[in-house]
C-alpha cells in the first residue's frame, strides 16, 4: 500500500505489524524528510515503552514549545523531530493534545494499553485522510490509490456519490466515490475500539463556533495591527524546516501578503515561483514579476503552453484518484514541478478568499438570494410544485432542441432556488443544476441536508456574506482547493504549506465585524491594508484573474482527441451510469460552438478516471 504512495515520501519507508488477540494491525509510512533528517526520526515511531506507536503526515509548527513544556514534566526526547513531540503529547494529554497543535496533520496512534486506534485530521483539512471499513477490514491512507493495492477492497462506485460529483465537481466529505469508504472530516478524530470493532467520529474544532461568538470589541486600526502580528507569526512558523523553502507568488493580495511579510523579515532572498499564460485573461505573471522585483525576491517564472496542459491532463487521473474537475490543478502541478527543482517546501496562499471575503461569487450568492426573497410566496410555491411536471418532461423529451433544453435547465434552476429560502440552495445550483443531474444520471440527490447541516447552525444574527463564507469554507475550500494543492505538490514530493489557514487567523477573522473585511466592491479590506504597508497600492489594485487555464479552448484543439476517445458511445455505455444520447448531444454542442463546456469537461474527467481506476487501462490516451 505504501509503495504506491512513493511520491508523497521518497526519502524512506517503514512498517510496523502487531498481531494481537482480536485483531491484526499494520502501520506503514512514506517519509518526506523536512525536520530532523536523521534515521532516528523515521516512522512509524514508537515510544520507549513500546505501548504507543504513531504514523504521521504533516508538520507541527509549534513542536519546539510543546517539547519544552513536556520536558518540564519529565519527558525525555531522543530525536529533534515533531513526530516524537506529537506522540509524547498524546501520552501526556490524550486526545486533548490536539488542541495544543499549530500545524497541518493527519496521523494515527495505536494505543496498546487502551486497545484503540486514533485517527486525527487538522482543523482546516490541509492534509487528507481516507478510511474504509467493511467486513472487519479497516483501511486508512492519505490517498485512495493505496486501497486499490488490497485485494479485499471492493471498487464499487457509490451511487449516492456520483450525483454529488456532478453537482460540485468533486466528491465532498465525508463521502468518497467508493462505497464503505470515507474522508475523515477536518477538525475531527476517529476512534476504533479493537474489542468492540466500533468506530466513533468526534469533532474537536469548528469554525462555526467562532462565527457564533460575540464580535470582538476592537477598533479597525487595532484589528489591522493584530492581524498583521498573527500573519507574521503564522508565516514564520511555516518557514521552519531543515530543507529549502519557497513561496508560490501569483501577484494577488493573498500570496503577496505571504511574500511581503516574509521577505521584510529575512536577510536572504526568498525564492518565489509563478506560472504564466499566453492568454491575457488568465495571466498575472507580469504583475507577480513586478512585485517580486519590488520586494527583492529570487524569482522564477514559467509559461504554461497547450503542450504542457496536454501532458498534465494525461496524469490527472493518477494523482487525483477520485474524480476532480478543477482545471487550475494543471498550473498548480506545473508550478510545483518548477518549485521542486529549487526547494522541498513551498508556501501557498489558499484560504484568503474564505477568510477575508475574496470571491466574486460571494456577492453573487447573496444578490441571488435577495432577488429570490422578493418573489411573492405564491410564485415560489408554484415553482416548487412543478417538480413532477419537469421530471415527466425530462423523461419524455427526446428531440434535444437547443432552445427547449435551455428553457428546461433555467426553469429547473429557478424552481430549485425558490424552494428553500437559504443561501445553501443558491450555492448548490451553481455548478450543475438538478435538471442537468437528473437528465444525465436519471437520479436526483438532496445535498443540502447531507453537507450543510453545520452551516445552518450559524446564529440568526449572522449576516448573509458570512453565511456564504461558511458554506465555502466547509465545502469548496476543503474538498476542492486544498485537495488540488495537496495532490499537485505531493505529485513531485513537494510539501505545500498553507499559512493563511493557521487556525489563530481563522478564529480572529471570524470574530471581526464584517465591515473590517468587506465593503460592496471592496473585498479583503483588512488584508489589503496590511499589504499596502509593504507594497504600493498602485501595484496591487487591479481585477482578480484567478489561476485558471483555457481548457475550454484547448479541448476543441489539440486535446480534442482525448475528448473524442473517452466520449465514444461504447465507452459511455460500459458502466451504464449515463444517458448516452444526452451526453452525445452535449458533446456535439460543445464541439460545434463551445457551449456546454462545464458539463462536458465534468463527464470527460469521470470517464478518464473510470478508465484508469476501474478499467485499469494504465496509460491514458492524449
For each residue, the residues with C-beta under 8 A, 3 or more apart:
1: 4 5 28 139 141 146 147 149 150
2: 5 6 13 15 28 29 30 146
3: 6 13 149
4: 1 145 146 148 149
5: 1 2 8 9 30 141 142 143 145 146
6: 2 3 9 10 30
7: 10 319 490 491 492 493
8: 5 30 32 57 142 143 490 493
9: 5 6 12 13 29 30 31 32 493
10: 6 7 30 32 493
11: 31 32 33
12: 9 30 31 33 39 42
13: 2 3 9 28 29 30 31
14: 28 29 31 42 43 44
15: 2 26 27 28 29 44
16: 26 27 28 44 46 53
17: 24 25 26 27
18: 24 25 26 53 110 112
19: 24 25
20: 23 24 25 112 115 194
21:
22: 115 194 195
23: 20 194
24: 17 18 19 20
25: 17 18 19 20 110 117 194
26: 15 16 17 18
27: 15 16 17 44 53 55 108 110
28: 1 2 13 14 15 16 44 55
29: 2 9 13 14 15 42 43 44 55 56
30: 2 5 6 8 9 10 12 13
31: 9 11 12 13 14 42 43
32: 8 9 10 11 344 493 495
33: 11 12 36 37 41 242 243
34: 59 241 242 243 344 345 495
35: 41 59 63 80 81 82 240 241 242
36: 33 40 41 79 80 81 82 242
37: 33 41 242 243
38: 41 79 80
39: 12 42
40: 36 78 79 81
41: 33 35 36 37 38 45 79 80 81 83 84
42: 12 14 29 31 39 45
43: 14 29 31 54 55 56 83
44: 14 15 16 27 28 29 53 54 55
45: 41 42 53 54 55 56 81 83 84 87
46: 16 50 52 53
47: 50 51 52 53 87 88 91
48:
49: 52
50: 46 47 53 112
51: 47 111 112 113
52: 46 47 49 87 90 91 109 110 111 112
53: 16 18 27 44 45 46 47 50 87 109 110
54: 43 44 45 83 86 87 90 107 108 109 110
55: 27 28 29 43 44 45 107 108
56: 29 43 45 83 86 105 106 107
57: 8 105 106 107 127 142
58: 103 104 105 106 107 122 126 127
59: 34 35 82 103 104 105 238 240 495 497
60: 63 66 82 85 86 101 102 103 105
61: 102 103 237 238 240
62: 65 66 100 101 102 103 237
63: 35 60 66 67 81 82 85 86 103
64: 67 68
65: 62 68 69
66: 60 62 63 69 70 85 89 100 101
67: 63 64 70 71 77 85
68: 64 65 71 72
69: 65 66 72 73
70: 66 67 73 75 77 85 88 89 92
71: 67 68 74 75 76 77
72: 68 69
73: 69 70 92
74: 71
75: 70 71 88 91 92
76: 71
77: 67 70 71 80 84 85 88
78: 40 84
79: 36 38 40 41 83 84
80: 35 36 38 41 77
81: 35 36 40 41 45 63 84 85
82: 35 36 59 60 63 85 86 103
83: 41 43 45 54 56 79 86 87
84: 41 45 77 78 79 81 87 88
85: 60 63 66 67 70 77 81 82 88 89
86: 54 56 60 63 82 83 89 90 97 101 105 107
87: 45 47 52 53 54 83 84 90 91 109
88: 47 70 75 77 84 85 91 92
89: 66 70 85 86 92 93 97 100 101
90: 52 54 86 87 93 94 95 97 109 118
91: 47 52 75 87 88
92: 70 73 75 88 89 97
93: 89 90 96 97 100
94: 90 97
95: 90 98 118 120 189 191 204
96: 93 99
97: 86 89 90 92 93 94 100 101
98: 95 101 120 189 204
99: 96 204 205
100: 62 66 89 93 97
101: 60 62 66 86 89 97 98 105 122
102: 60 61 62 237 502 503 504
103: 58 59 60 61 62 63 82 122
104: 58 59 122 124 126 127 497 498 501
105: 56 57 58 59 60 86 101 120 121 122 127
106: 56 57 58 119 120 121 122 127 128 129 142 184
107: 54 55 56 57 58 86 119 120
108: 27 54 55 117 118 119 120 140
109: 52 53 54 87 90 117 118 120
110: 18 25 27 52 53 54 116 117
111: 51 52 114 115 116 117 118
112: 18 20 50 51 52 115
113: 51
114: 111
115: 20 22 111 112 193 194 195
116: 110 111 191 192 193 194
117: 25 108 109 110 111 138 191 192 194
118: 90 95 108 109 111 189 190 191 192
119: 106 107 108 129 131 140 184 189 190 192
120: 95 98 105 106 107 108 109 188 189
121: 105 106 125 127 128 129 184 185 186 187 188 189
122: 58 101 103 104 105 106 125 126 127 186 187
123: 186 187 205 503 506
124: 104 186 187 351 477 478 482 498 501 503 506
125: 121 122 128 173 185 186 187 477 478 482
126: 58 104 122 482 486 498 501
127: 57 58 104 105 106 121 122 142 486
128: 106 121 125 142 143 183 483 486
129: 106 119 121 140 142 183 184
130: 140 141 142 143 144 147 176 181 182 183 184
131: 119 138 139 140 141 181 182 184 190
132: 137 138 139 140 147 153 178 180 181 182
133: 137 138 139 180 199
134: 137 154 180
135: 152
136: 197
137: 132 133 134 150 152 153
138: 117 131 132 133 192 199
139: 1 131 132 133 146 147 150 153
140: 108 119 129 130 131 132
141: 1 5 130 131 144 146 147
142: 5 8 57 106 127 128 129 130 146
143: 5 8 128 130 146 321 487
144: 130 141 147 148 176 177 178 181 321 322
145: 4 5 148 149 318 321 613
146: 1 2 4 5 139 141 142 143 149
147: 1 130 132 139 141 144 150 153 178 181
148: 4 144 145 153 155 613
149: 1 3 4 145 146
150: 1 137 139 147 153
151:
152: 135 137
153: 132 137 139 147 148 150
154: 134 178 179 180
155: 148 178 613 614
156: 178 179 180
157: 161 162 177 178 179 575 577 614
158: 161 162 175 176 177 178 179 181
159: 162 443
160: 163 164 175 445
161: 157 158 164 165 171 175 176 177 178
162: 157 158 159 165 166 177 441 577
163: 160 166 167 437 441 443 444 445
164: 160 161 167 168 171 172 175 445 447
165: 161 162 168 169 170 171 177 323 602 606
166: 162 163 169 432 436 437 440 441 599 602
167: 163 164 428 431 432 437 445 447
168: 164 165 171 172 431 447 475 476 479 480
169: 165 166 324 325 326 431 432 480 602
170: 165 322 323 324 325 326 479 480 483
171: 161 164 165 168 175 176 177 322 323 479
172: 164 168 175 447 451 475 479
173: 125 182 183 184 185 186 478 479
174: 182 183 184 185
175: 158 160 161 164 171 172 182 183
176: 130 144 158 161 171 181 182 183 322
177: 144 157 158 161 162 165 171 181 322 323 609
178: 132 144 147 154 155 156 157 158 161 181
179: 154 156 157 158
180: 132 133 134 154 156
181: 130 131 132 144 147 158 176 177 178
182: 130 131 132 173 174 175 176
183: 128 129 130 173 174 175 176 479
184: 106 119 121 129 130 131 173 174 188 189 190 201
185: 121 125 173 174 188 201 203
186: 121 122 123 124 125 173 478
187: 121 122 123 124 125 203 204 205 206 207
188: 120 121 184 185 201 202 203 204
189: 95 98 118 119 120 121 184 201 202 204
190: 118 119 131 184 199 200 201 202
191: 95 116 117 118 199 200 201 202
192: 116 117 118 119 138 197 198 199
193: 115 116 196 197 198 200
194: 20 22 23 25 115 116 117 197
195: 22 115
196: 193
197: 136 192 193 194
198: 192 193
199: 133 138 190 191 192
200: 190 191 193
201: 184 185 188 189 190 191
202: 188 189 190 191
203: 185 187 188 206
204: 95 98 99 187 188 189
205: 99 123 187 209 503
206: 187 203 209 454
207: 187 210 211 470 473 474 506 507 510
208: 211 212 454 455 457 458 470
209: 205 206 212 213
210: 207 213 506 507 510 511
211: 207 208 458 459 462 466 470 510 511
212: 208 209 457 458 459 462
213: 209 210 510 511
214: 511
215: 511 512 513
216: 223 508 511 512
217:
218: 222 223 226 512
219: 222 223
220: 223 224 515 516 526
221: 224 225
222: 218 219 225 226
223: 216 218 219 220 226 227 512 516 526
224: 220 221 227 228 516 526 529 530
225: 221 222 228 229
226: 218 222 223 229 230 508
227: 223 224 230 231 505 508 509 526 527 530
228: 224 225 231 232 261 530 533
229: 225 226 232 233
230: 226 227 233 234 502 504 505 508
231: 227 228 234 235 257 261 499 500 505 530
232: 228 229 235 236 261 265
233: 229 230 236 237 502 504
234: 230 231 237 238 499 500 502 504 505
235: 231 232 238 239 258 261 262 265 347 499
236: 232 233 239 240 262 265
237: 61 62 102 233 234 240 499 502
238: 59 61 234 235 245 347 497 499
239: 235 236 245 262 347
240: 35 59 61 236 237
241: 34 35 244 245 344 345
242: 33 34 35 36 37
243: 33 34 37 343 344 345
244: 241 271 342 343 344 345
245: 238 239 241 271 343 344 345 346 347
246: 270 271 272 273 339 342 343 345 346 347
247: 255 258 259 262 270 271 272 273 297 346 347
248: 255 272 273 274 335 339 346 347 348 349
249: 255 256 259 272 273 274 288 291 292 297 299
250: 254 255 274 284 288 349 547
251: 255 256 274 284 285 287 288 290 291
252: 255 256 284 349 544
253: 256 257 352 358 524 527 528 531 540
254: 250 257 258 349 350 351 352 353 358 500 527
255: 247 248 249 250 251 252 258 259 288 348 349
256: 249 251 252 253 259 260 291 531 535 540
257: 231 253 254 260 261 349 352 500 527 530 531
258: 235 247 254 255 261 262 347 349 499 500
259: 247 249 255 256 262 263 270 272 291 292 295 297
260: 256 257 263 264 291 295 531 534 535
261: 228 231 232 235 257 258 264 265 530 534
262: 235 236 239 247 258 259 265 266 270 347
263: 259 260 266 269 270 295 296 297
264: 260 261 295 534
265: 232 235 236 261 262
266: 262 263 269 270
267:
268:
269: 263 266 296 297 298
270: 246 247 259 262 263 266 295 297 298
271: 244 245 246 247 297 298 299 300 339 342 343
272: 246 247 248 249 259 288 292 297 298 299 300
273: 246 247 248 249 299 300 301 335 338 339 342 346
274: 248 249 250 251 284 285 288 289 292 299 300 301 302 335
275: 285 301 302 303 304 331 334 335 338 547
276: 283 284 285 286 301 302 303 304
277: 280 282 283 285 303 304 331 549 550
278: 283 303 305
279: 282 283 549 550 553
280: 277 283
281: 545 550
282: 277 279 545 546 547 548 549 550
283: 276 277 278 279 280 286 545
284: 250 251 252 274 276 287 288 545
285: 251 274 275 276 277 288 289 301 303
286: 276 283 289 290
287: 251 284 290 291 539 542
288: 249 250 251 255 272 274 284 285 291 292 299 301
289: 274 285 286 292 293 299 301
290: 251 286 287 293 294 539
291: 249 251 256 259 260 287 288 294 295 535 539
292: 249 259 272 274 288 289 295 296 297 299
293: 289 290 296 299
294: 290 291 535 536 539
295: 259 260 263 264 270 291 292 534 535
296: 263 269 292 293
297: 247 249 259 263 269 270 271 272 292
298: 269 270 271 272
299: 249 271 272 273 274 288 289 292 293
300: 271 272 273 274 338 339 342
301: 273 274 275 276 285 288 289
302: 274 275 276 334 335 338
303: 275 276 277 278 285
304: 275 276 277 308 309 330 331 334 549
305: 278 308 309
306: 309 310 554 557 558 559
307: 310 311 558
308: 304 305 311 312 330 334
309: 304 305 306 312 313 330 549 551 554 559
310: 306 307 313 314 554 558 559 562 622
311: 307 308 314 315 622
312: 308 309 315 316 329 330 333 334
313: 309 310 316 330 551 559 562 622
314: 310 311 562 619 620 621 622
315: 311 312 318 319 333 491 620
316: 312 313 319 320 324 329 330 605 608
317: 320 321 608 609 611 612 613 620
318: 145 315 321 612
319: 7 315 316 333 487 488 490 491
320: 316 317 323 324 329 483 487 609
321: 143 144 145 317 318 609 612 613
322: 144 170 171 176 177 609
323: 165 170 171 177 320 605 606 609
324: 169 170 316 320 329 480 483 484 487 605
325: 169 170 601 602 605
326: 169 170 329 480 484
327: 330 548 549 551 601
328: 331 332 484 546 547 548 549
329: 312 316 320 324 326 332 333 484 487 488
330: 304 308 309 312 313 316 327 333 334 549 551
331: 275 277 304 328 334 335 547 549
332: 328 329 335 336 484 485 488 489 547
333: 312 315 319 329 330 336 337 488 491 492
334: 275 302 304 308 312 330 331 337 338
335: 248 273 274 275 302 331 332 338 339
336: 332 333 339 340 346 488 489 491 492 494 496
337: 333 334 340 341 492
338: 273 275 300 302 334 335 341 342
339: 246 248 271 273 300 335 336 342 343 346 494
340: 336 337 343 344 492 493 494
341: 337 338
342: 244 246 271 273 300 338 339
343: 243 244 245 246 271 339 340 346 494
344: 32 34 241 243 244 245 340 493 494 495
345: 34 241 243 244 245 246 494 495 496 497
346: 245 246 247 248 273 336 339 343 489 494 495 496 497
347: 235 238 239 245 246 247 248 258 262 496 497 498 499
348: 248 255 485 489 496 497 498
349: 248 250 252 254 255 257 258 352 498 499 500
350: 254 477 481 482 485 498 500 501
351: 124 254 354 355 477 481 498 500 501 506
352: 253 254 257 349 355 356 358 500 524 527
353: 254 356 357 358 359 472
354: 351 358 359 469 472 473 476 477
355: 351 352 469 473 500 501 505 506 509
356: 352 353 509 517 518 523 524 525 526 527
357: 353 362 465 469 514 517 518 523 524
358: 253 254 352 353 354 362 523 524 544
359: 353 354 362 472 523
360: 363 364 544
361: 364 365 430
362: 357 358 359 365 366 465 468 469 472 523
363: 360 366 367 465 520
364: 360 361 367 368
365: 361 362 368 369 423 426 427 430 468 471
366: 362 363 369 370 423 464 465 468
367: 363 364 370 371
368: 364 365 371 372 417 426
369: 365 366 372 373 422 423 426 464
370: 366 367 373 374 464
371: 367 368 374 375
372: 368 369 375 380 417 418 421 426
373: 369 370 421
374: 370 371
375: 371 372 379 380 418
376: 379 380
377: 380 381
378: 381 382
379: 375 376 382 383 418
380: 372 375 376 377 383 384 418 419
381: 377 378 384 385
382: 378 379 385 386
383: 379 380 386 414 415 418 419
384: 380 381 387 415 418 419
385: 381 382
386: 382 383 389 390 411 415
387: 384 390 391 415
388: 391 392
389: 386 392 393
390: 386 387 393 394 408 411 412 415 435
391: 387 388 394 395 438
392: 388 389 395 396
393: 389 390 396 397 408
394: 390 391 397 408 435 438 439
395: 391 392
396: 392 393
397: 393 394 400 404 408
398: 581
399: 404
400: 397 404 405 581 582 585
401: 404 405
402: 405 406 589
403: 406 407
404: 397 399 400 401 407 408
405: 400 401 402 408 409 585
406: 402 403 409 410
407: 403 404 410 411
408: 390 393 394 397 404 405 411 412 435
409: 405 406 412 413 433 435 436
410: 406 407 413 414
411: 386 390 407 408 414 415 435
412: 390 408 409 415 416 433 434 435 438
413: 409 410 416 417 429 433 434 435
414: 383 410 411 417 418
415: 383 384 386 387 390 411 412 418 419
416: 412 413 419 425 428 429 433 434
417: 368 372 413 414 425 426 429
418: 372 375 379 380 383 384 414 415
419: 380 383 384 415 416 425
420: 424 425 448
421: 372 373
422: 369 425 448 456
423: 365 366 369 426 427 464 467 468 471
424: 420 427 428 448 452 455 456 471
425: 416 417 419 420 422 428 429 448
426: 365 368 369 372 417 423 429 430
427: 365 423 424 430 468 471 472 475
428: 167 416 424 425 447 448
429: 413 416 417 425 426 433 434
430: 361 365 426 427
431: 167 168 169 598
432: 166 167 169 436 437 598 599 602
433: 409 412 413 416 429 436 437
434: 412 413 416 429 437 438 444
435: 390 394 408 409 411 412 413 438 439
436: 166 409 432 433 439 440 599
437: 163 166 167 432 433 434 440 441 443 444 445
438: 391 394 412 434 435 441 442 443 444
439: 394 435 436 442 579 582
440: 166 436 437 578 579 582 583 599 603
441: 162 163 166 437 438 577 578 579
442: 438 439 579
443: 159 163 437 438
444: 163 434 437 438
445: 160 163 164 167 437
446: 449 450
447: 164 167 168 172 428 450 451 452
448: 420 422 424 425 428 451 452
449: 446 452 453
450: 446 447 453
451: 172 447 448 474 475
452: 424 447 448 449 455 456 471 474 475
453: 449 450 456 457
454: 206 208 457 474
455: 208 424 452 458 467 470 471 474
456: 422 424 452 453
457: 208 212 453 454
458: 208 211 212 455 462 466 467 470
459: 211 212 462
460:
461:
462: 211 212 458 459 466 467
463: 466 467 514
464: 366 369 370 423 467 468
465: 357 362 363 366 468 469 514 518
466: 211 458 462 463 469 470 514
467: 423 455 458 462 463 464 470 471
468: 362 365 366 423 427 464 465 471 472
469: 354 355 357 362 465 466 472 473
470: 207 208 211 455 458 466 467 473 474
471: 365 423 424 427 452 455 467 468 474 475 476
472: 353 354 359 362 427 468 469 475 476 477
473: 207 354 355 469 470 476 477 478
474: 207 451 452 454 455 470 471 477 478
475: 168 172 427 451 452 471 472 478 479
476: 168 354 471 472 473 479 480 481
477: 124 125 350 351 354 472 473 474 480 481 482
478: 124 125 173 186 473 474 475 481 482 483
479: 168 170 171 172 173 183 475 476 482 483
480: 168 169 170 324 326 476 477 483 484
481: 350 351 476 477 478 484 485
482: 124 125 126 350 477 478 479 485 486 498
483: 128 170 320 324 478 479 480 486 487
484: 324 326 328 329 332 480 481 487 488
485: 332 348 350 481 482 488 489 496 498
486: 126 127 128 482 483 489 490 496
487: 143 319 320 324 329 483 484 490 491
488: 319 329 332 333 336 484 485 491 496
489: 332 336 346 348 485 486 492 494 495 496
490: 7 8 319 486 487 493 494 496
491: 7 315 319 333 336 487 488
492: 7 333 336 337 340 489
493: 7 8 9 10 32 340 344 490
494: 336 339 340 343 344 345 346 489 490
495: 32 34 59 344 345 346 489
496: 336 345 346 347 348 485 486 488 489 490
497: 59 104 238 345 346 347 348
498: 104 124 126 347 348 349 350 351 482 485 501
499: 231 234 235 237 238 258 347 349 502
500: 231 234 254 257 258 349 350 351 352 355 505
501: 104 124 126 350 351 355 498 505 506
502: 102 230 233 234 237 499 505 506
503: 102 123 124 205 506 507
504: 102 230 233 234 507 508
505: 227 230 231 234 355 500 501 502 508 509
506: 123 124 207 210 351 355 501 502 503 509 510
507: 207 210 503 504 510 511
508: 216 226 227 230 504 505 511 512
509: 227 355 356 505 506 512 517 526
510: 207 210 211 213 506 507
511: 210 211 213 214 215 216 507 508
512: 215 216 218 223 508 509 516 517 526
513: 215 516 517
514: 357 463 465 466 517 518
515: 220 518 519 525
516: 220 223 224 512 513 525 526
517: 356 357 509 512 513 514 523 524 525 526
518: 356 357 465 514 515 522 523 524 525
519: 515 522 523 525
520: 363
521:
522: 518 519 525
523: 356 357 358 359 362 517 518 519
524: 253 352 356 357 358 517 518 527 528
525: 356 515 516 517 518 519 522 528 529
526: 220 223 224 227 356 509 512 516 517 529 530
527: 227 253 254 257 352 356 524 530 531
528: 253 524 525 531 532 537 540
529: 224 525 526 532 533
530: 224 227 228 231 257 261 526 527 533 534
531: 253 256 257 260 527 528 534 535 540
532: 528 529 535 536 537 540
533: 228 529 530
534: 260 261 264 295 530 531
535: 256 260 291 294 295 531 532 539 540
536: 294 532 539 540
537: 528 532 540 541
538: 541
539: 287 290 291 294 535 536
540: 253 256 528 531 532 535 536 537
541: 537 538
542: 287
543:
544: 252 358 360
545: 281 282 283 284
546: 282 328
547: 250 275 282 328 331 332
548: 282 327 328
549: 277 279 282 304 309 327 328 330 331 554
550: 277 279 281 282 553 554
551: 309 313 327 330 554 555 559 601
552: 555 594 597 601
553: 279 550 556 557 594
554: 306 309 310 549 550 551 557 558 559
555: 551 552 559 560 562 563 590 597 600 601 604
556: 553 559 560 590 591 594
557: 306 553 554 560
558: 306 307 310 554 561
559: 306 309 310 313 551 554 555 556 562 563 622
560: 555 556 557 563 564 591
561: 558 564 565 621 622
562: 310 313 314 555 559 565 566 604 608 620 621 622
563: 555 559 560 566 567 587 591 600 604
564: 560 561 567 568
565: 561 562 568 571 621
566: 562 563 571 604 607 608 611 621
567: 563 564 571 572 583 584 587 600 603 604 607
568: 564 565 571 572
569: 572 573 580 584
570: 573 574
571: 565 566 567 568 574 607 611
572: 567 568 569 578 580 583 584 607
573: 569 570 576 580
574: 570 571 610 615
575: 157 578 610 614
576: 573
577: 157 162 441
578: 440 441 572 575 582 583 603
579: 439 440 441 442 582 583
580: 569 572 573 583 584
581: 398 400 584 585
582: 400 439 440 578 579 585 586
583: 440 567 572 578 579 580 586 587 603
584: 567 569 572 580 581 587 588
585: 400 405 581 582 588 589
586: 582 583 589 590 596 599 600 603
587: 563 567 583 584 590 591 600 603
588: 584 585 591 592
589: 402 585 586 592 593 595 596
590: 555 556 586 587 593 594 595 596 597 600
591: 556 560 563 587 588
592: 588 589 595
593: 589 590
594: 552 553 556 590 597
595: 589 590 592
596: 586 589 590 599 600
597: 552 555 590 594 600 601
598: 431 432 601 602
599: 166 432 436 440 586 596 602 603
600: 555 563 567 586 587 590 596 597 603 604
601: 325 327 551 552 555 597 598 604 605
602: 165 166 169 325 432 598 599 605 606
603: 440 567 578 583 586 587 599 600 606 607
604: 555 562 563 566 567 600 601 607 608
605: 316 323 324 325 601 602 608 609
606: 165 323 602 603 609 610
607: 566 567 571 572 603 604 610 611
608: 316 317 562 566 604 605 611 612 620
609: 177 317 320 321 322 323 605 606 612 613
610: 574 575 606 607 613 614 615
611: 317 566 571 607 608 614 615 617 620
612: 317 318 321 608 609 615 616 617 618 620
613: 145 148 155 317 321 609 610 616
614: 155 157 575 610 611
615: 574 610 611 612
616: 612 613
617: 611 612 620
618: 612
619: 314
620: 314 315 317 562 608 611 612 617
621: 314 561 562 565 566
622: 310 311 313 314 559 561 562
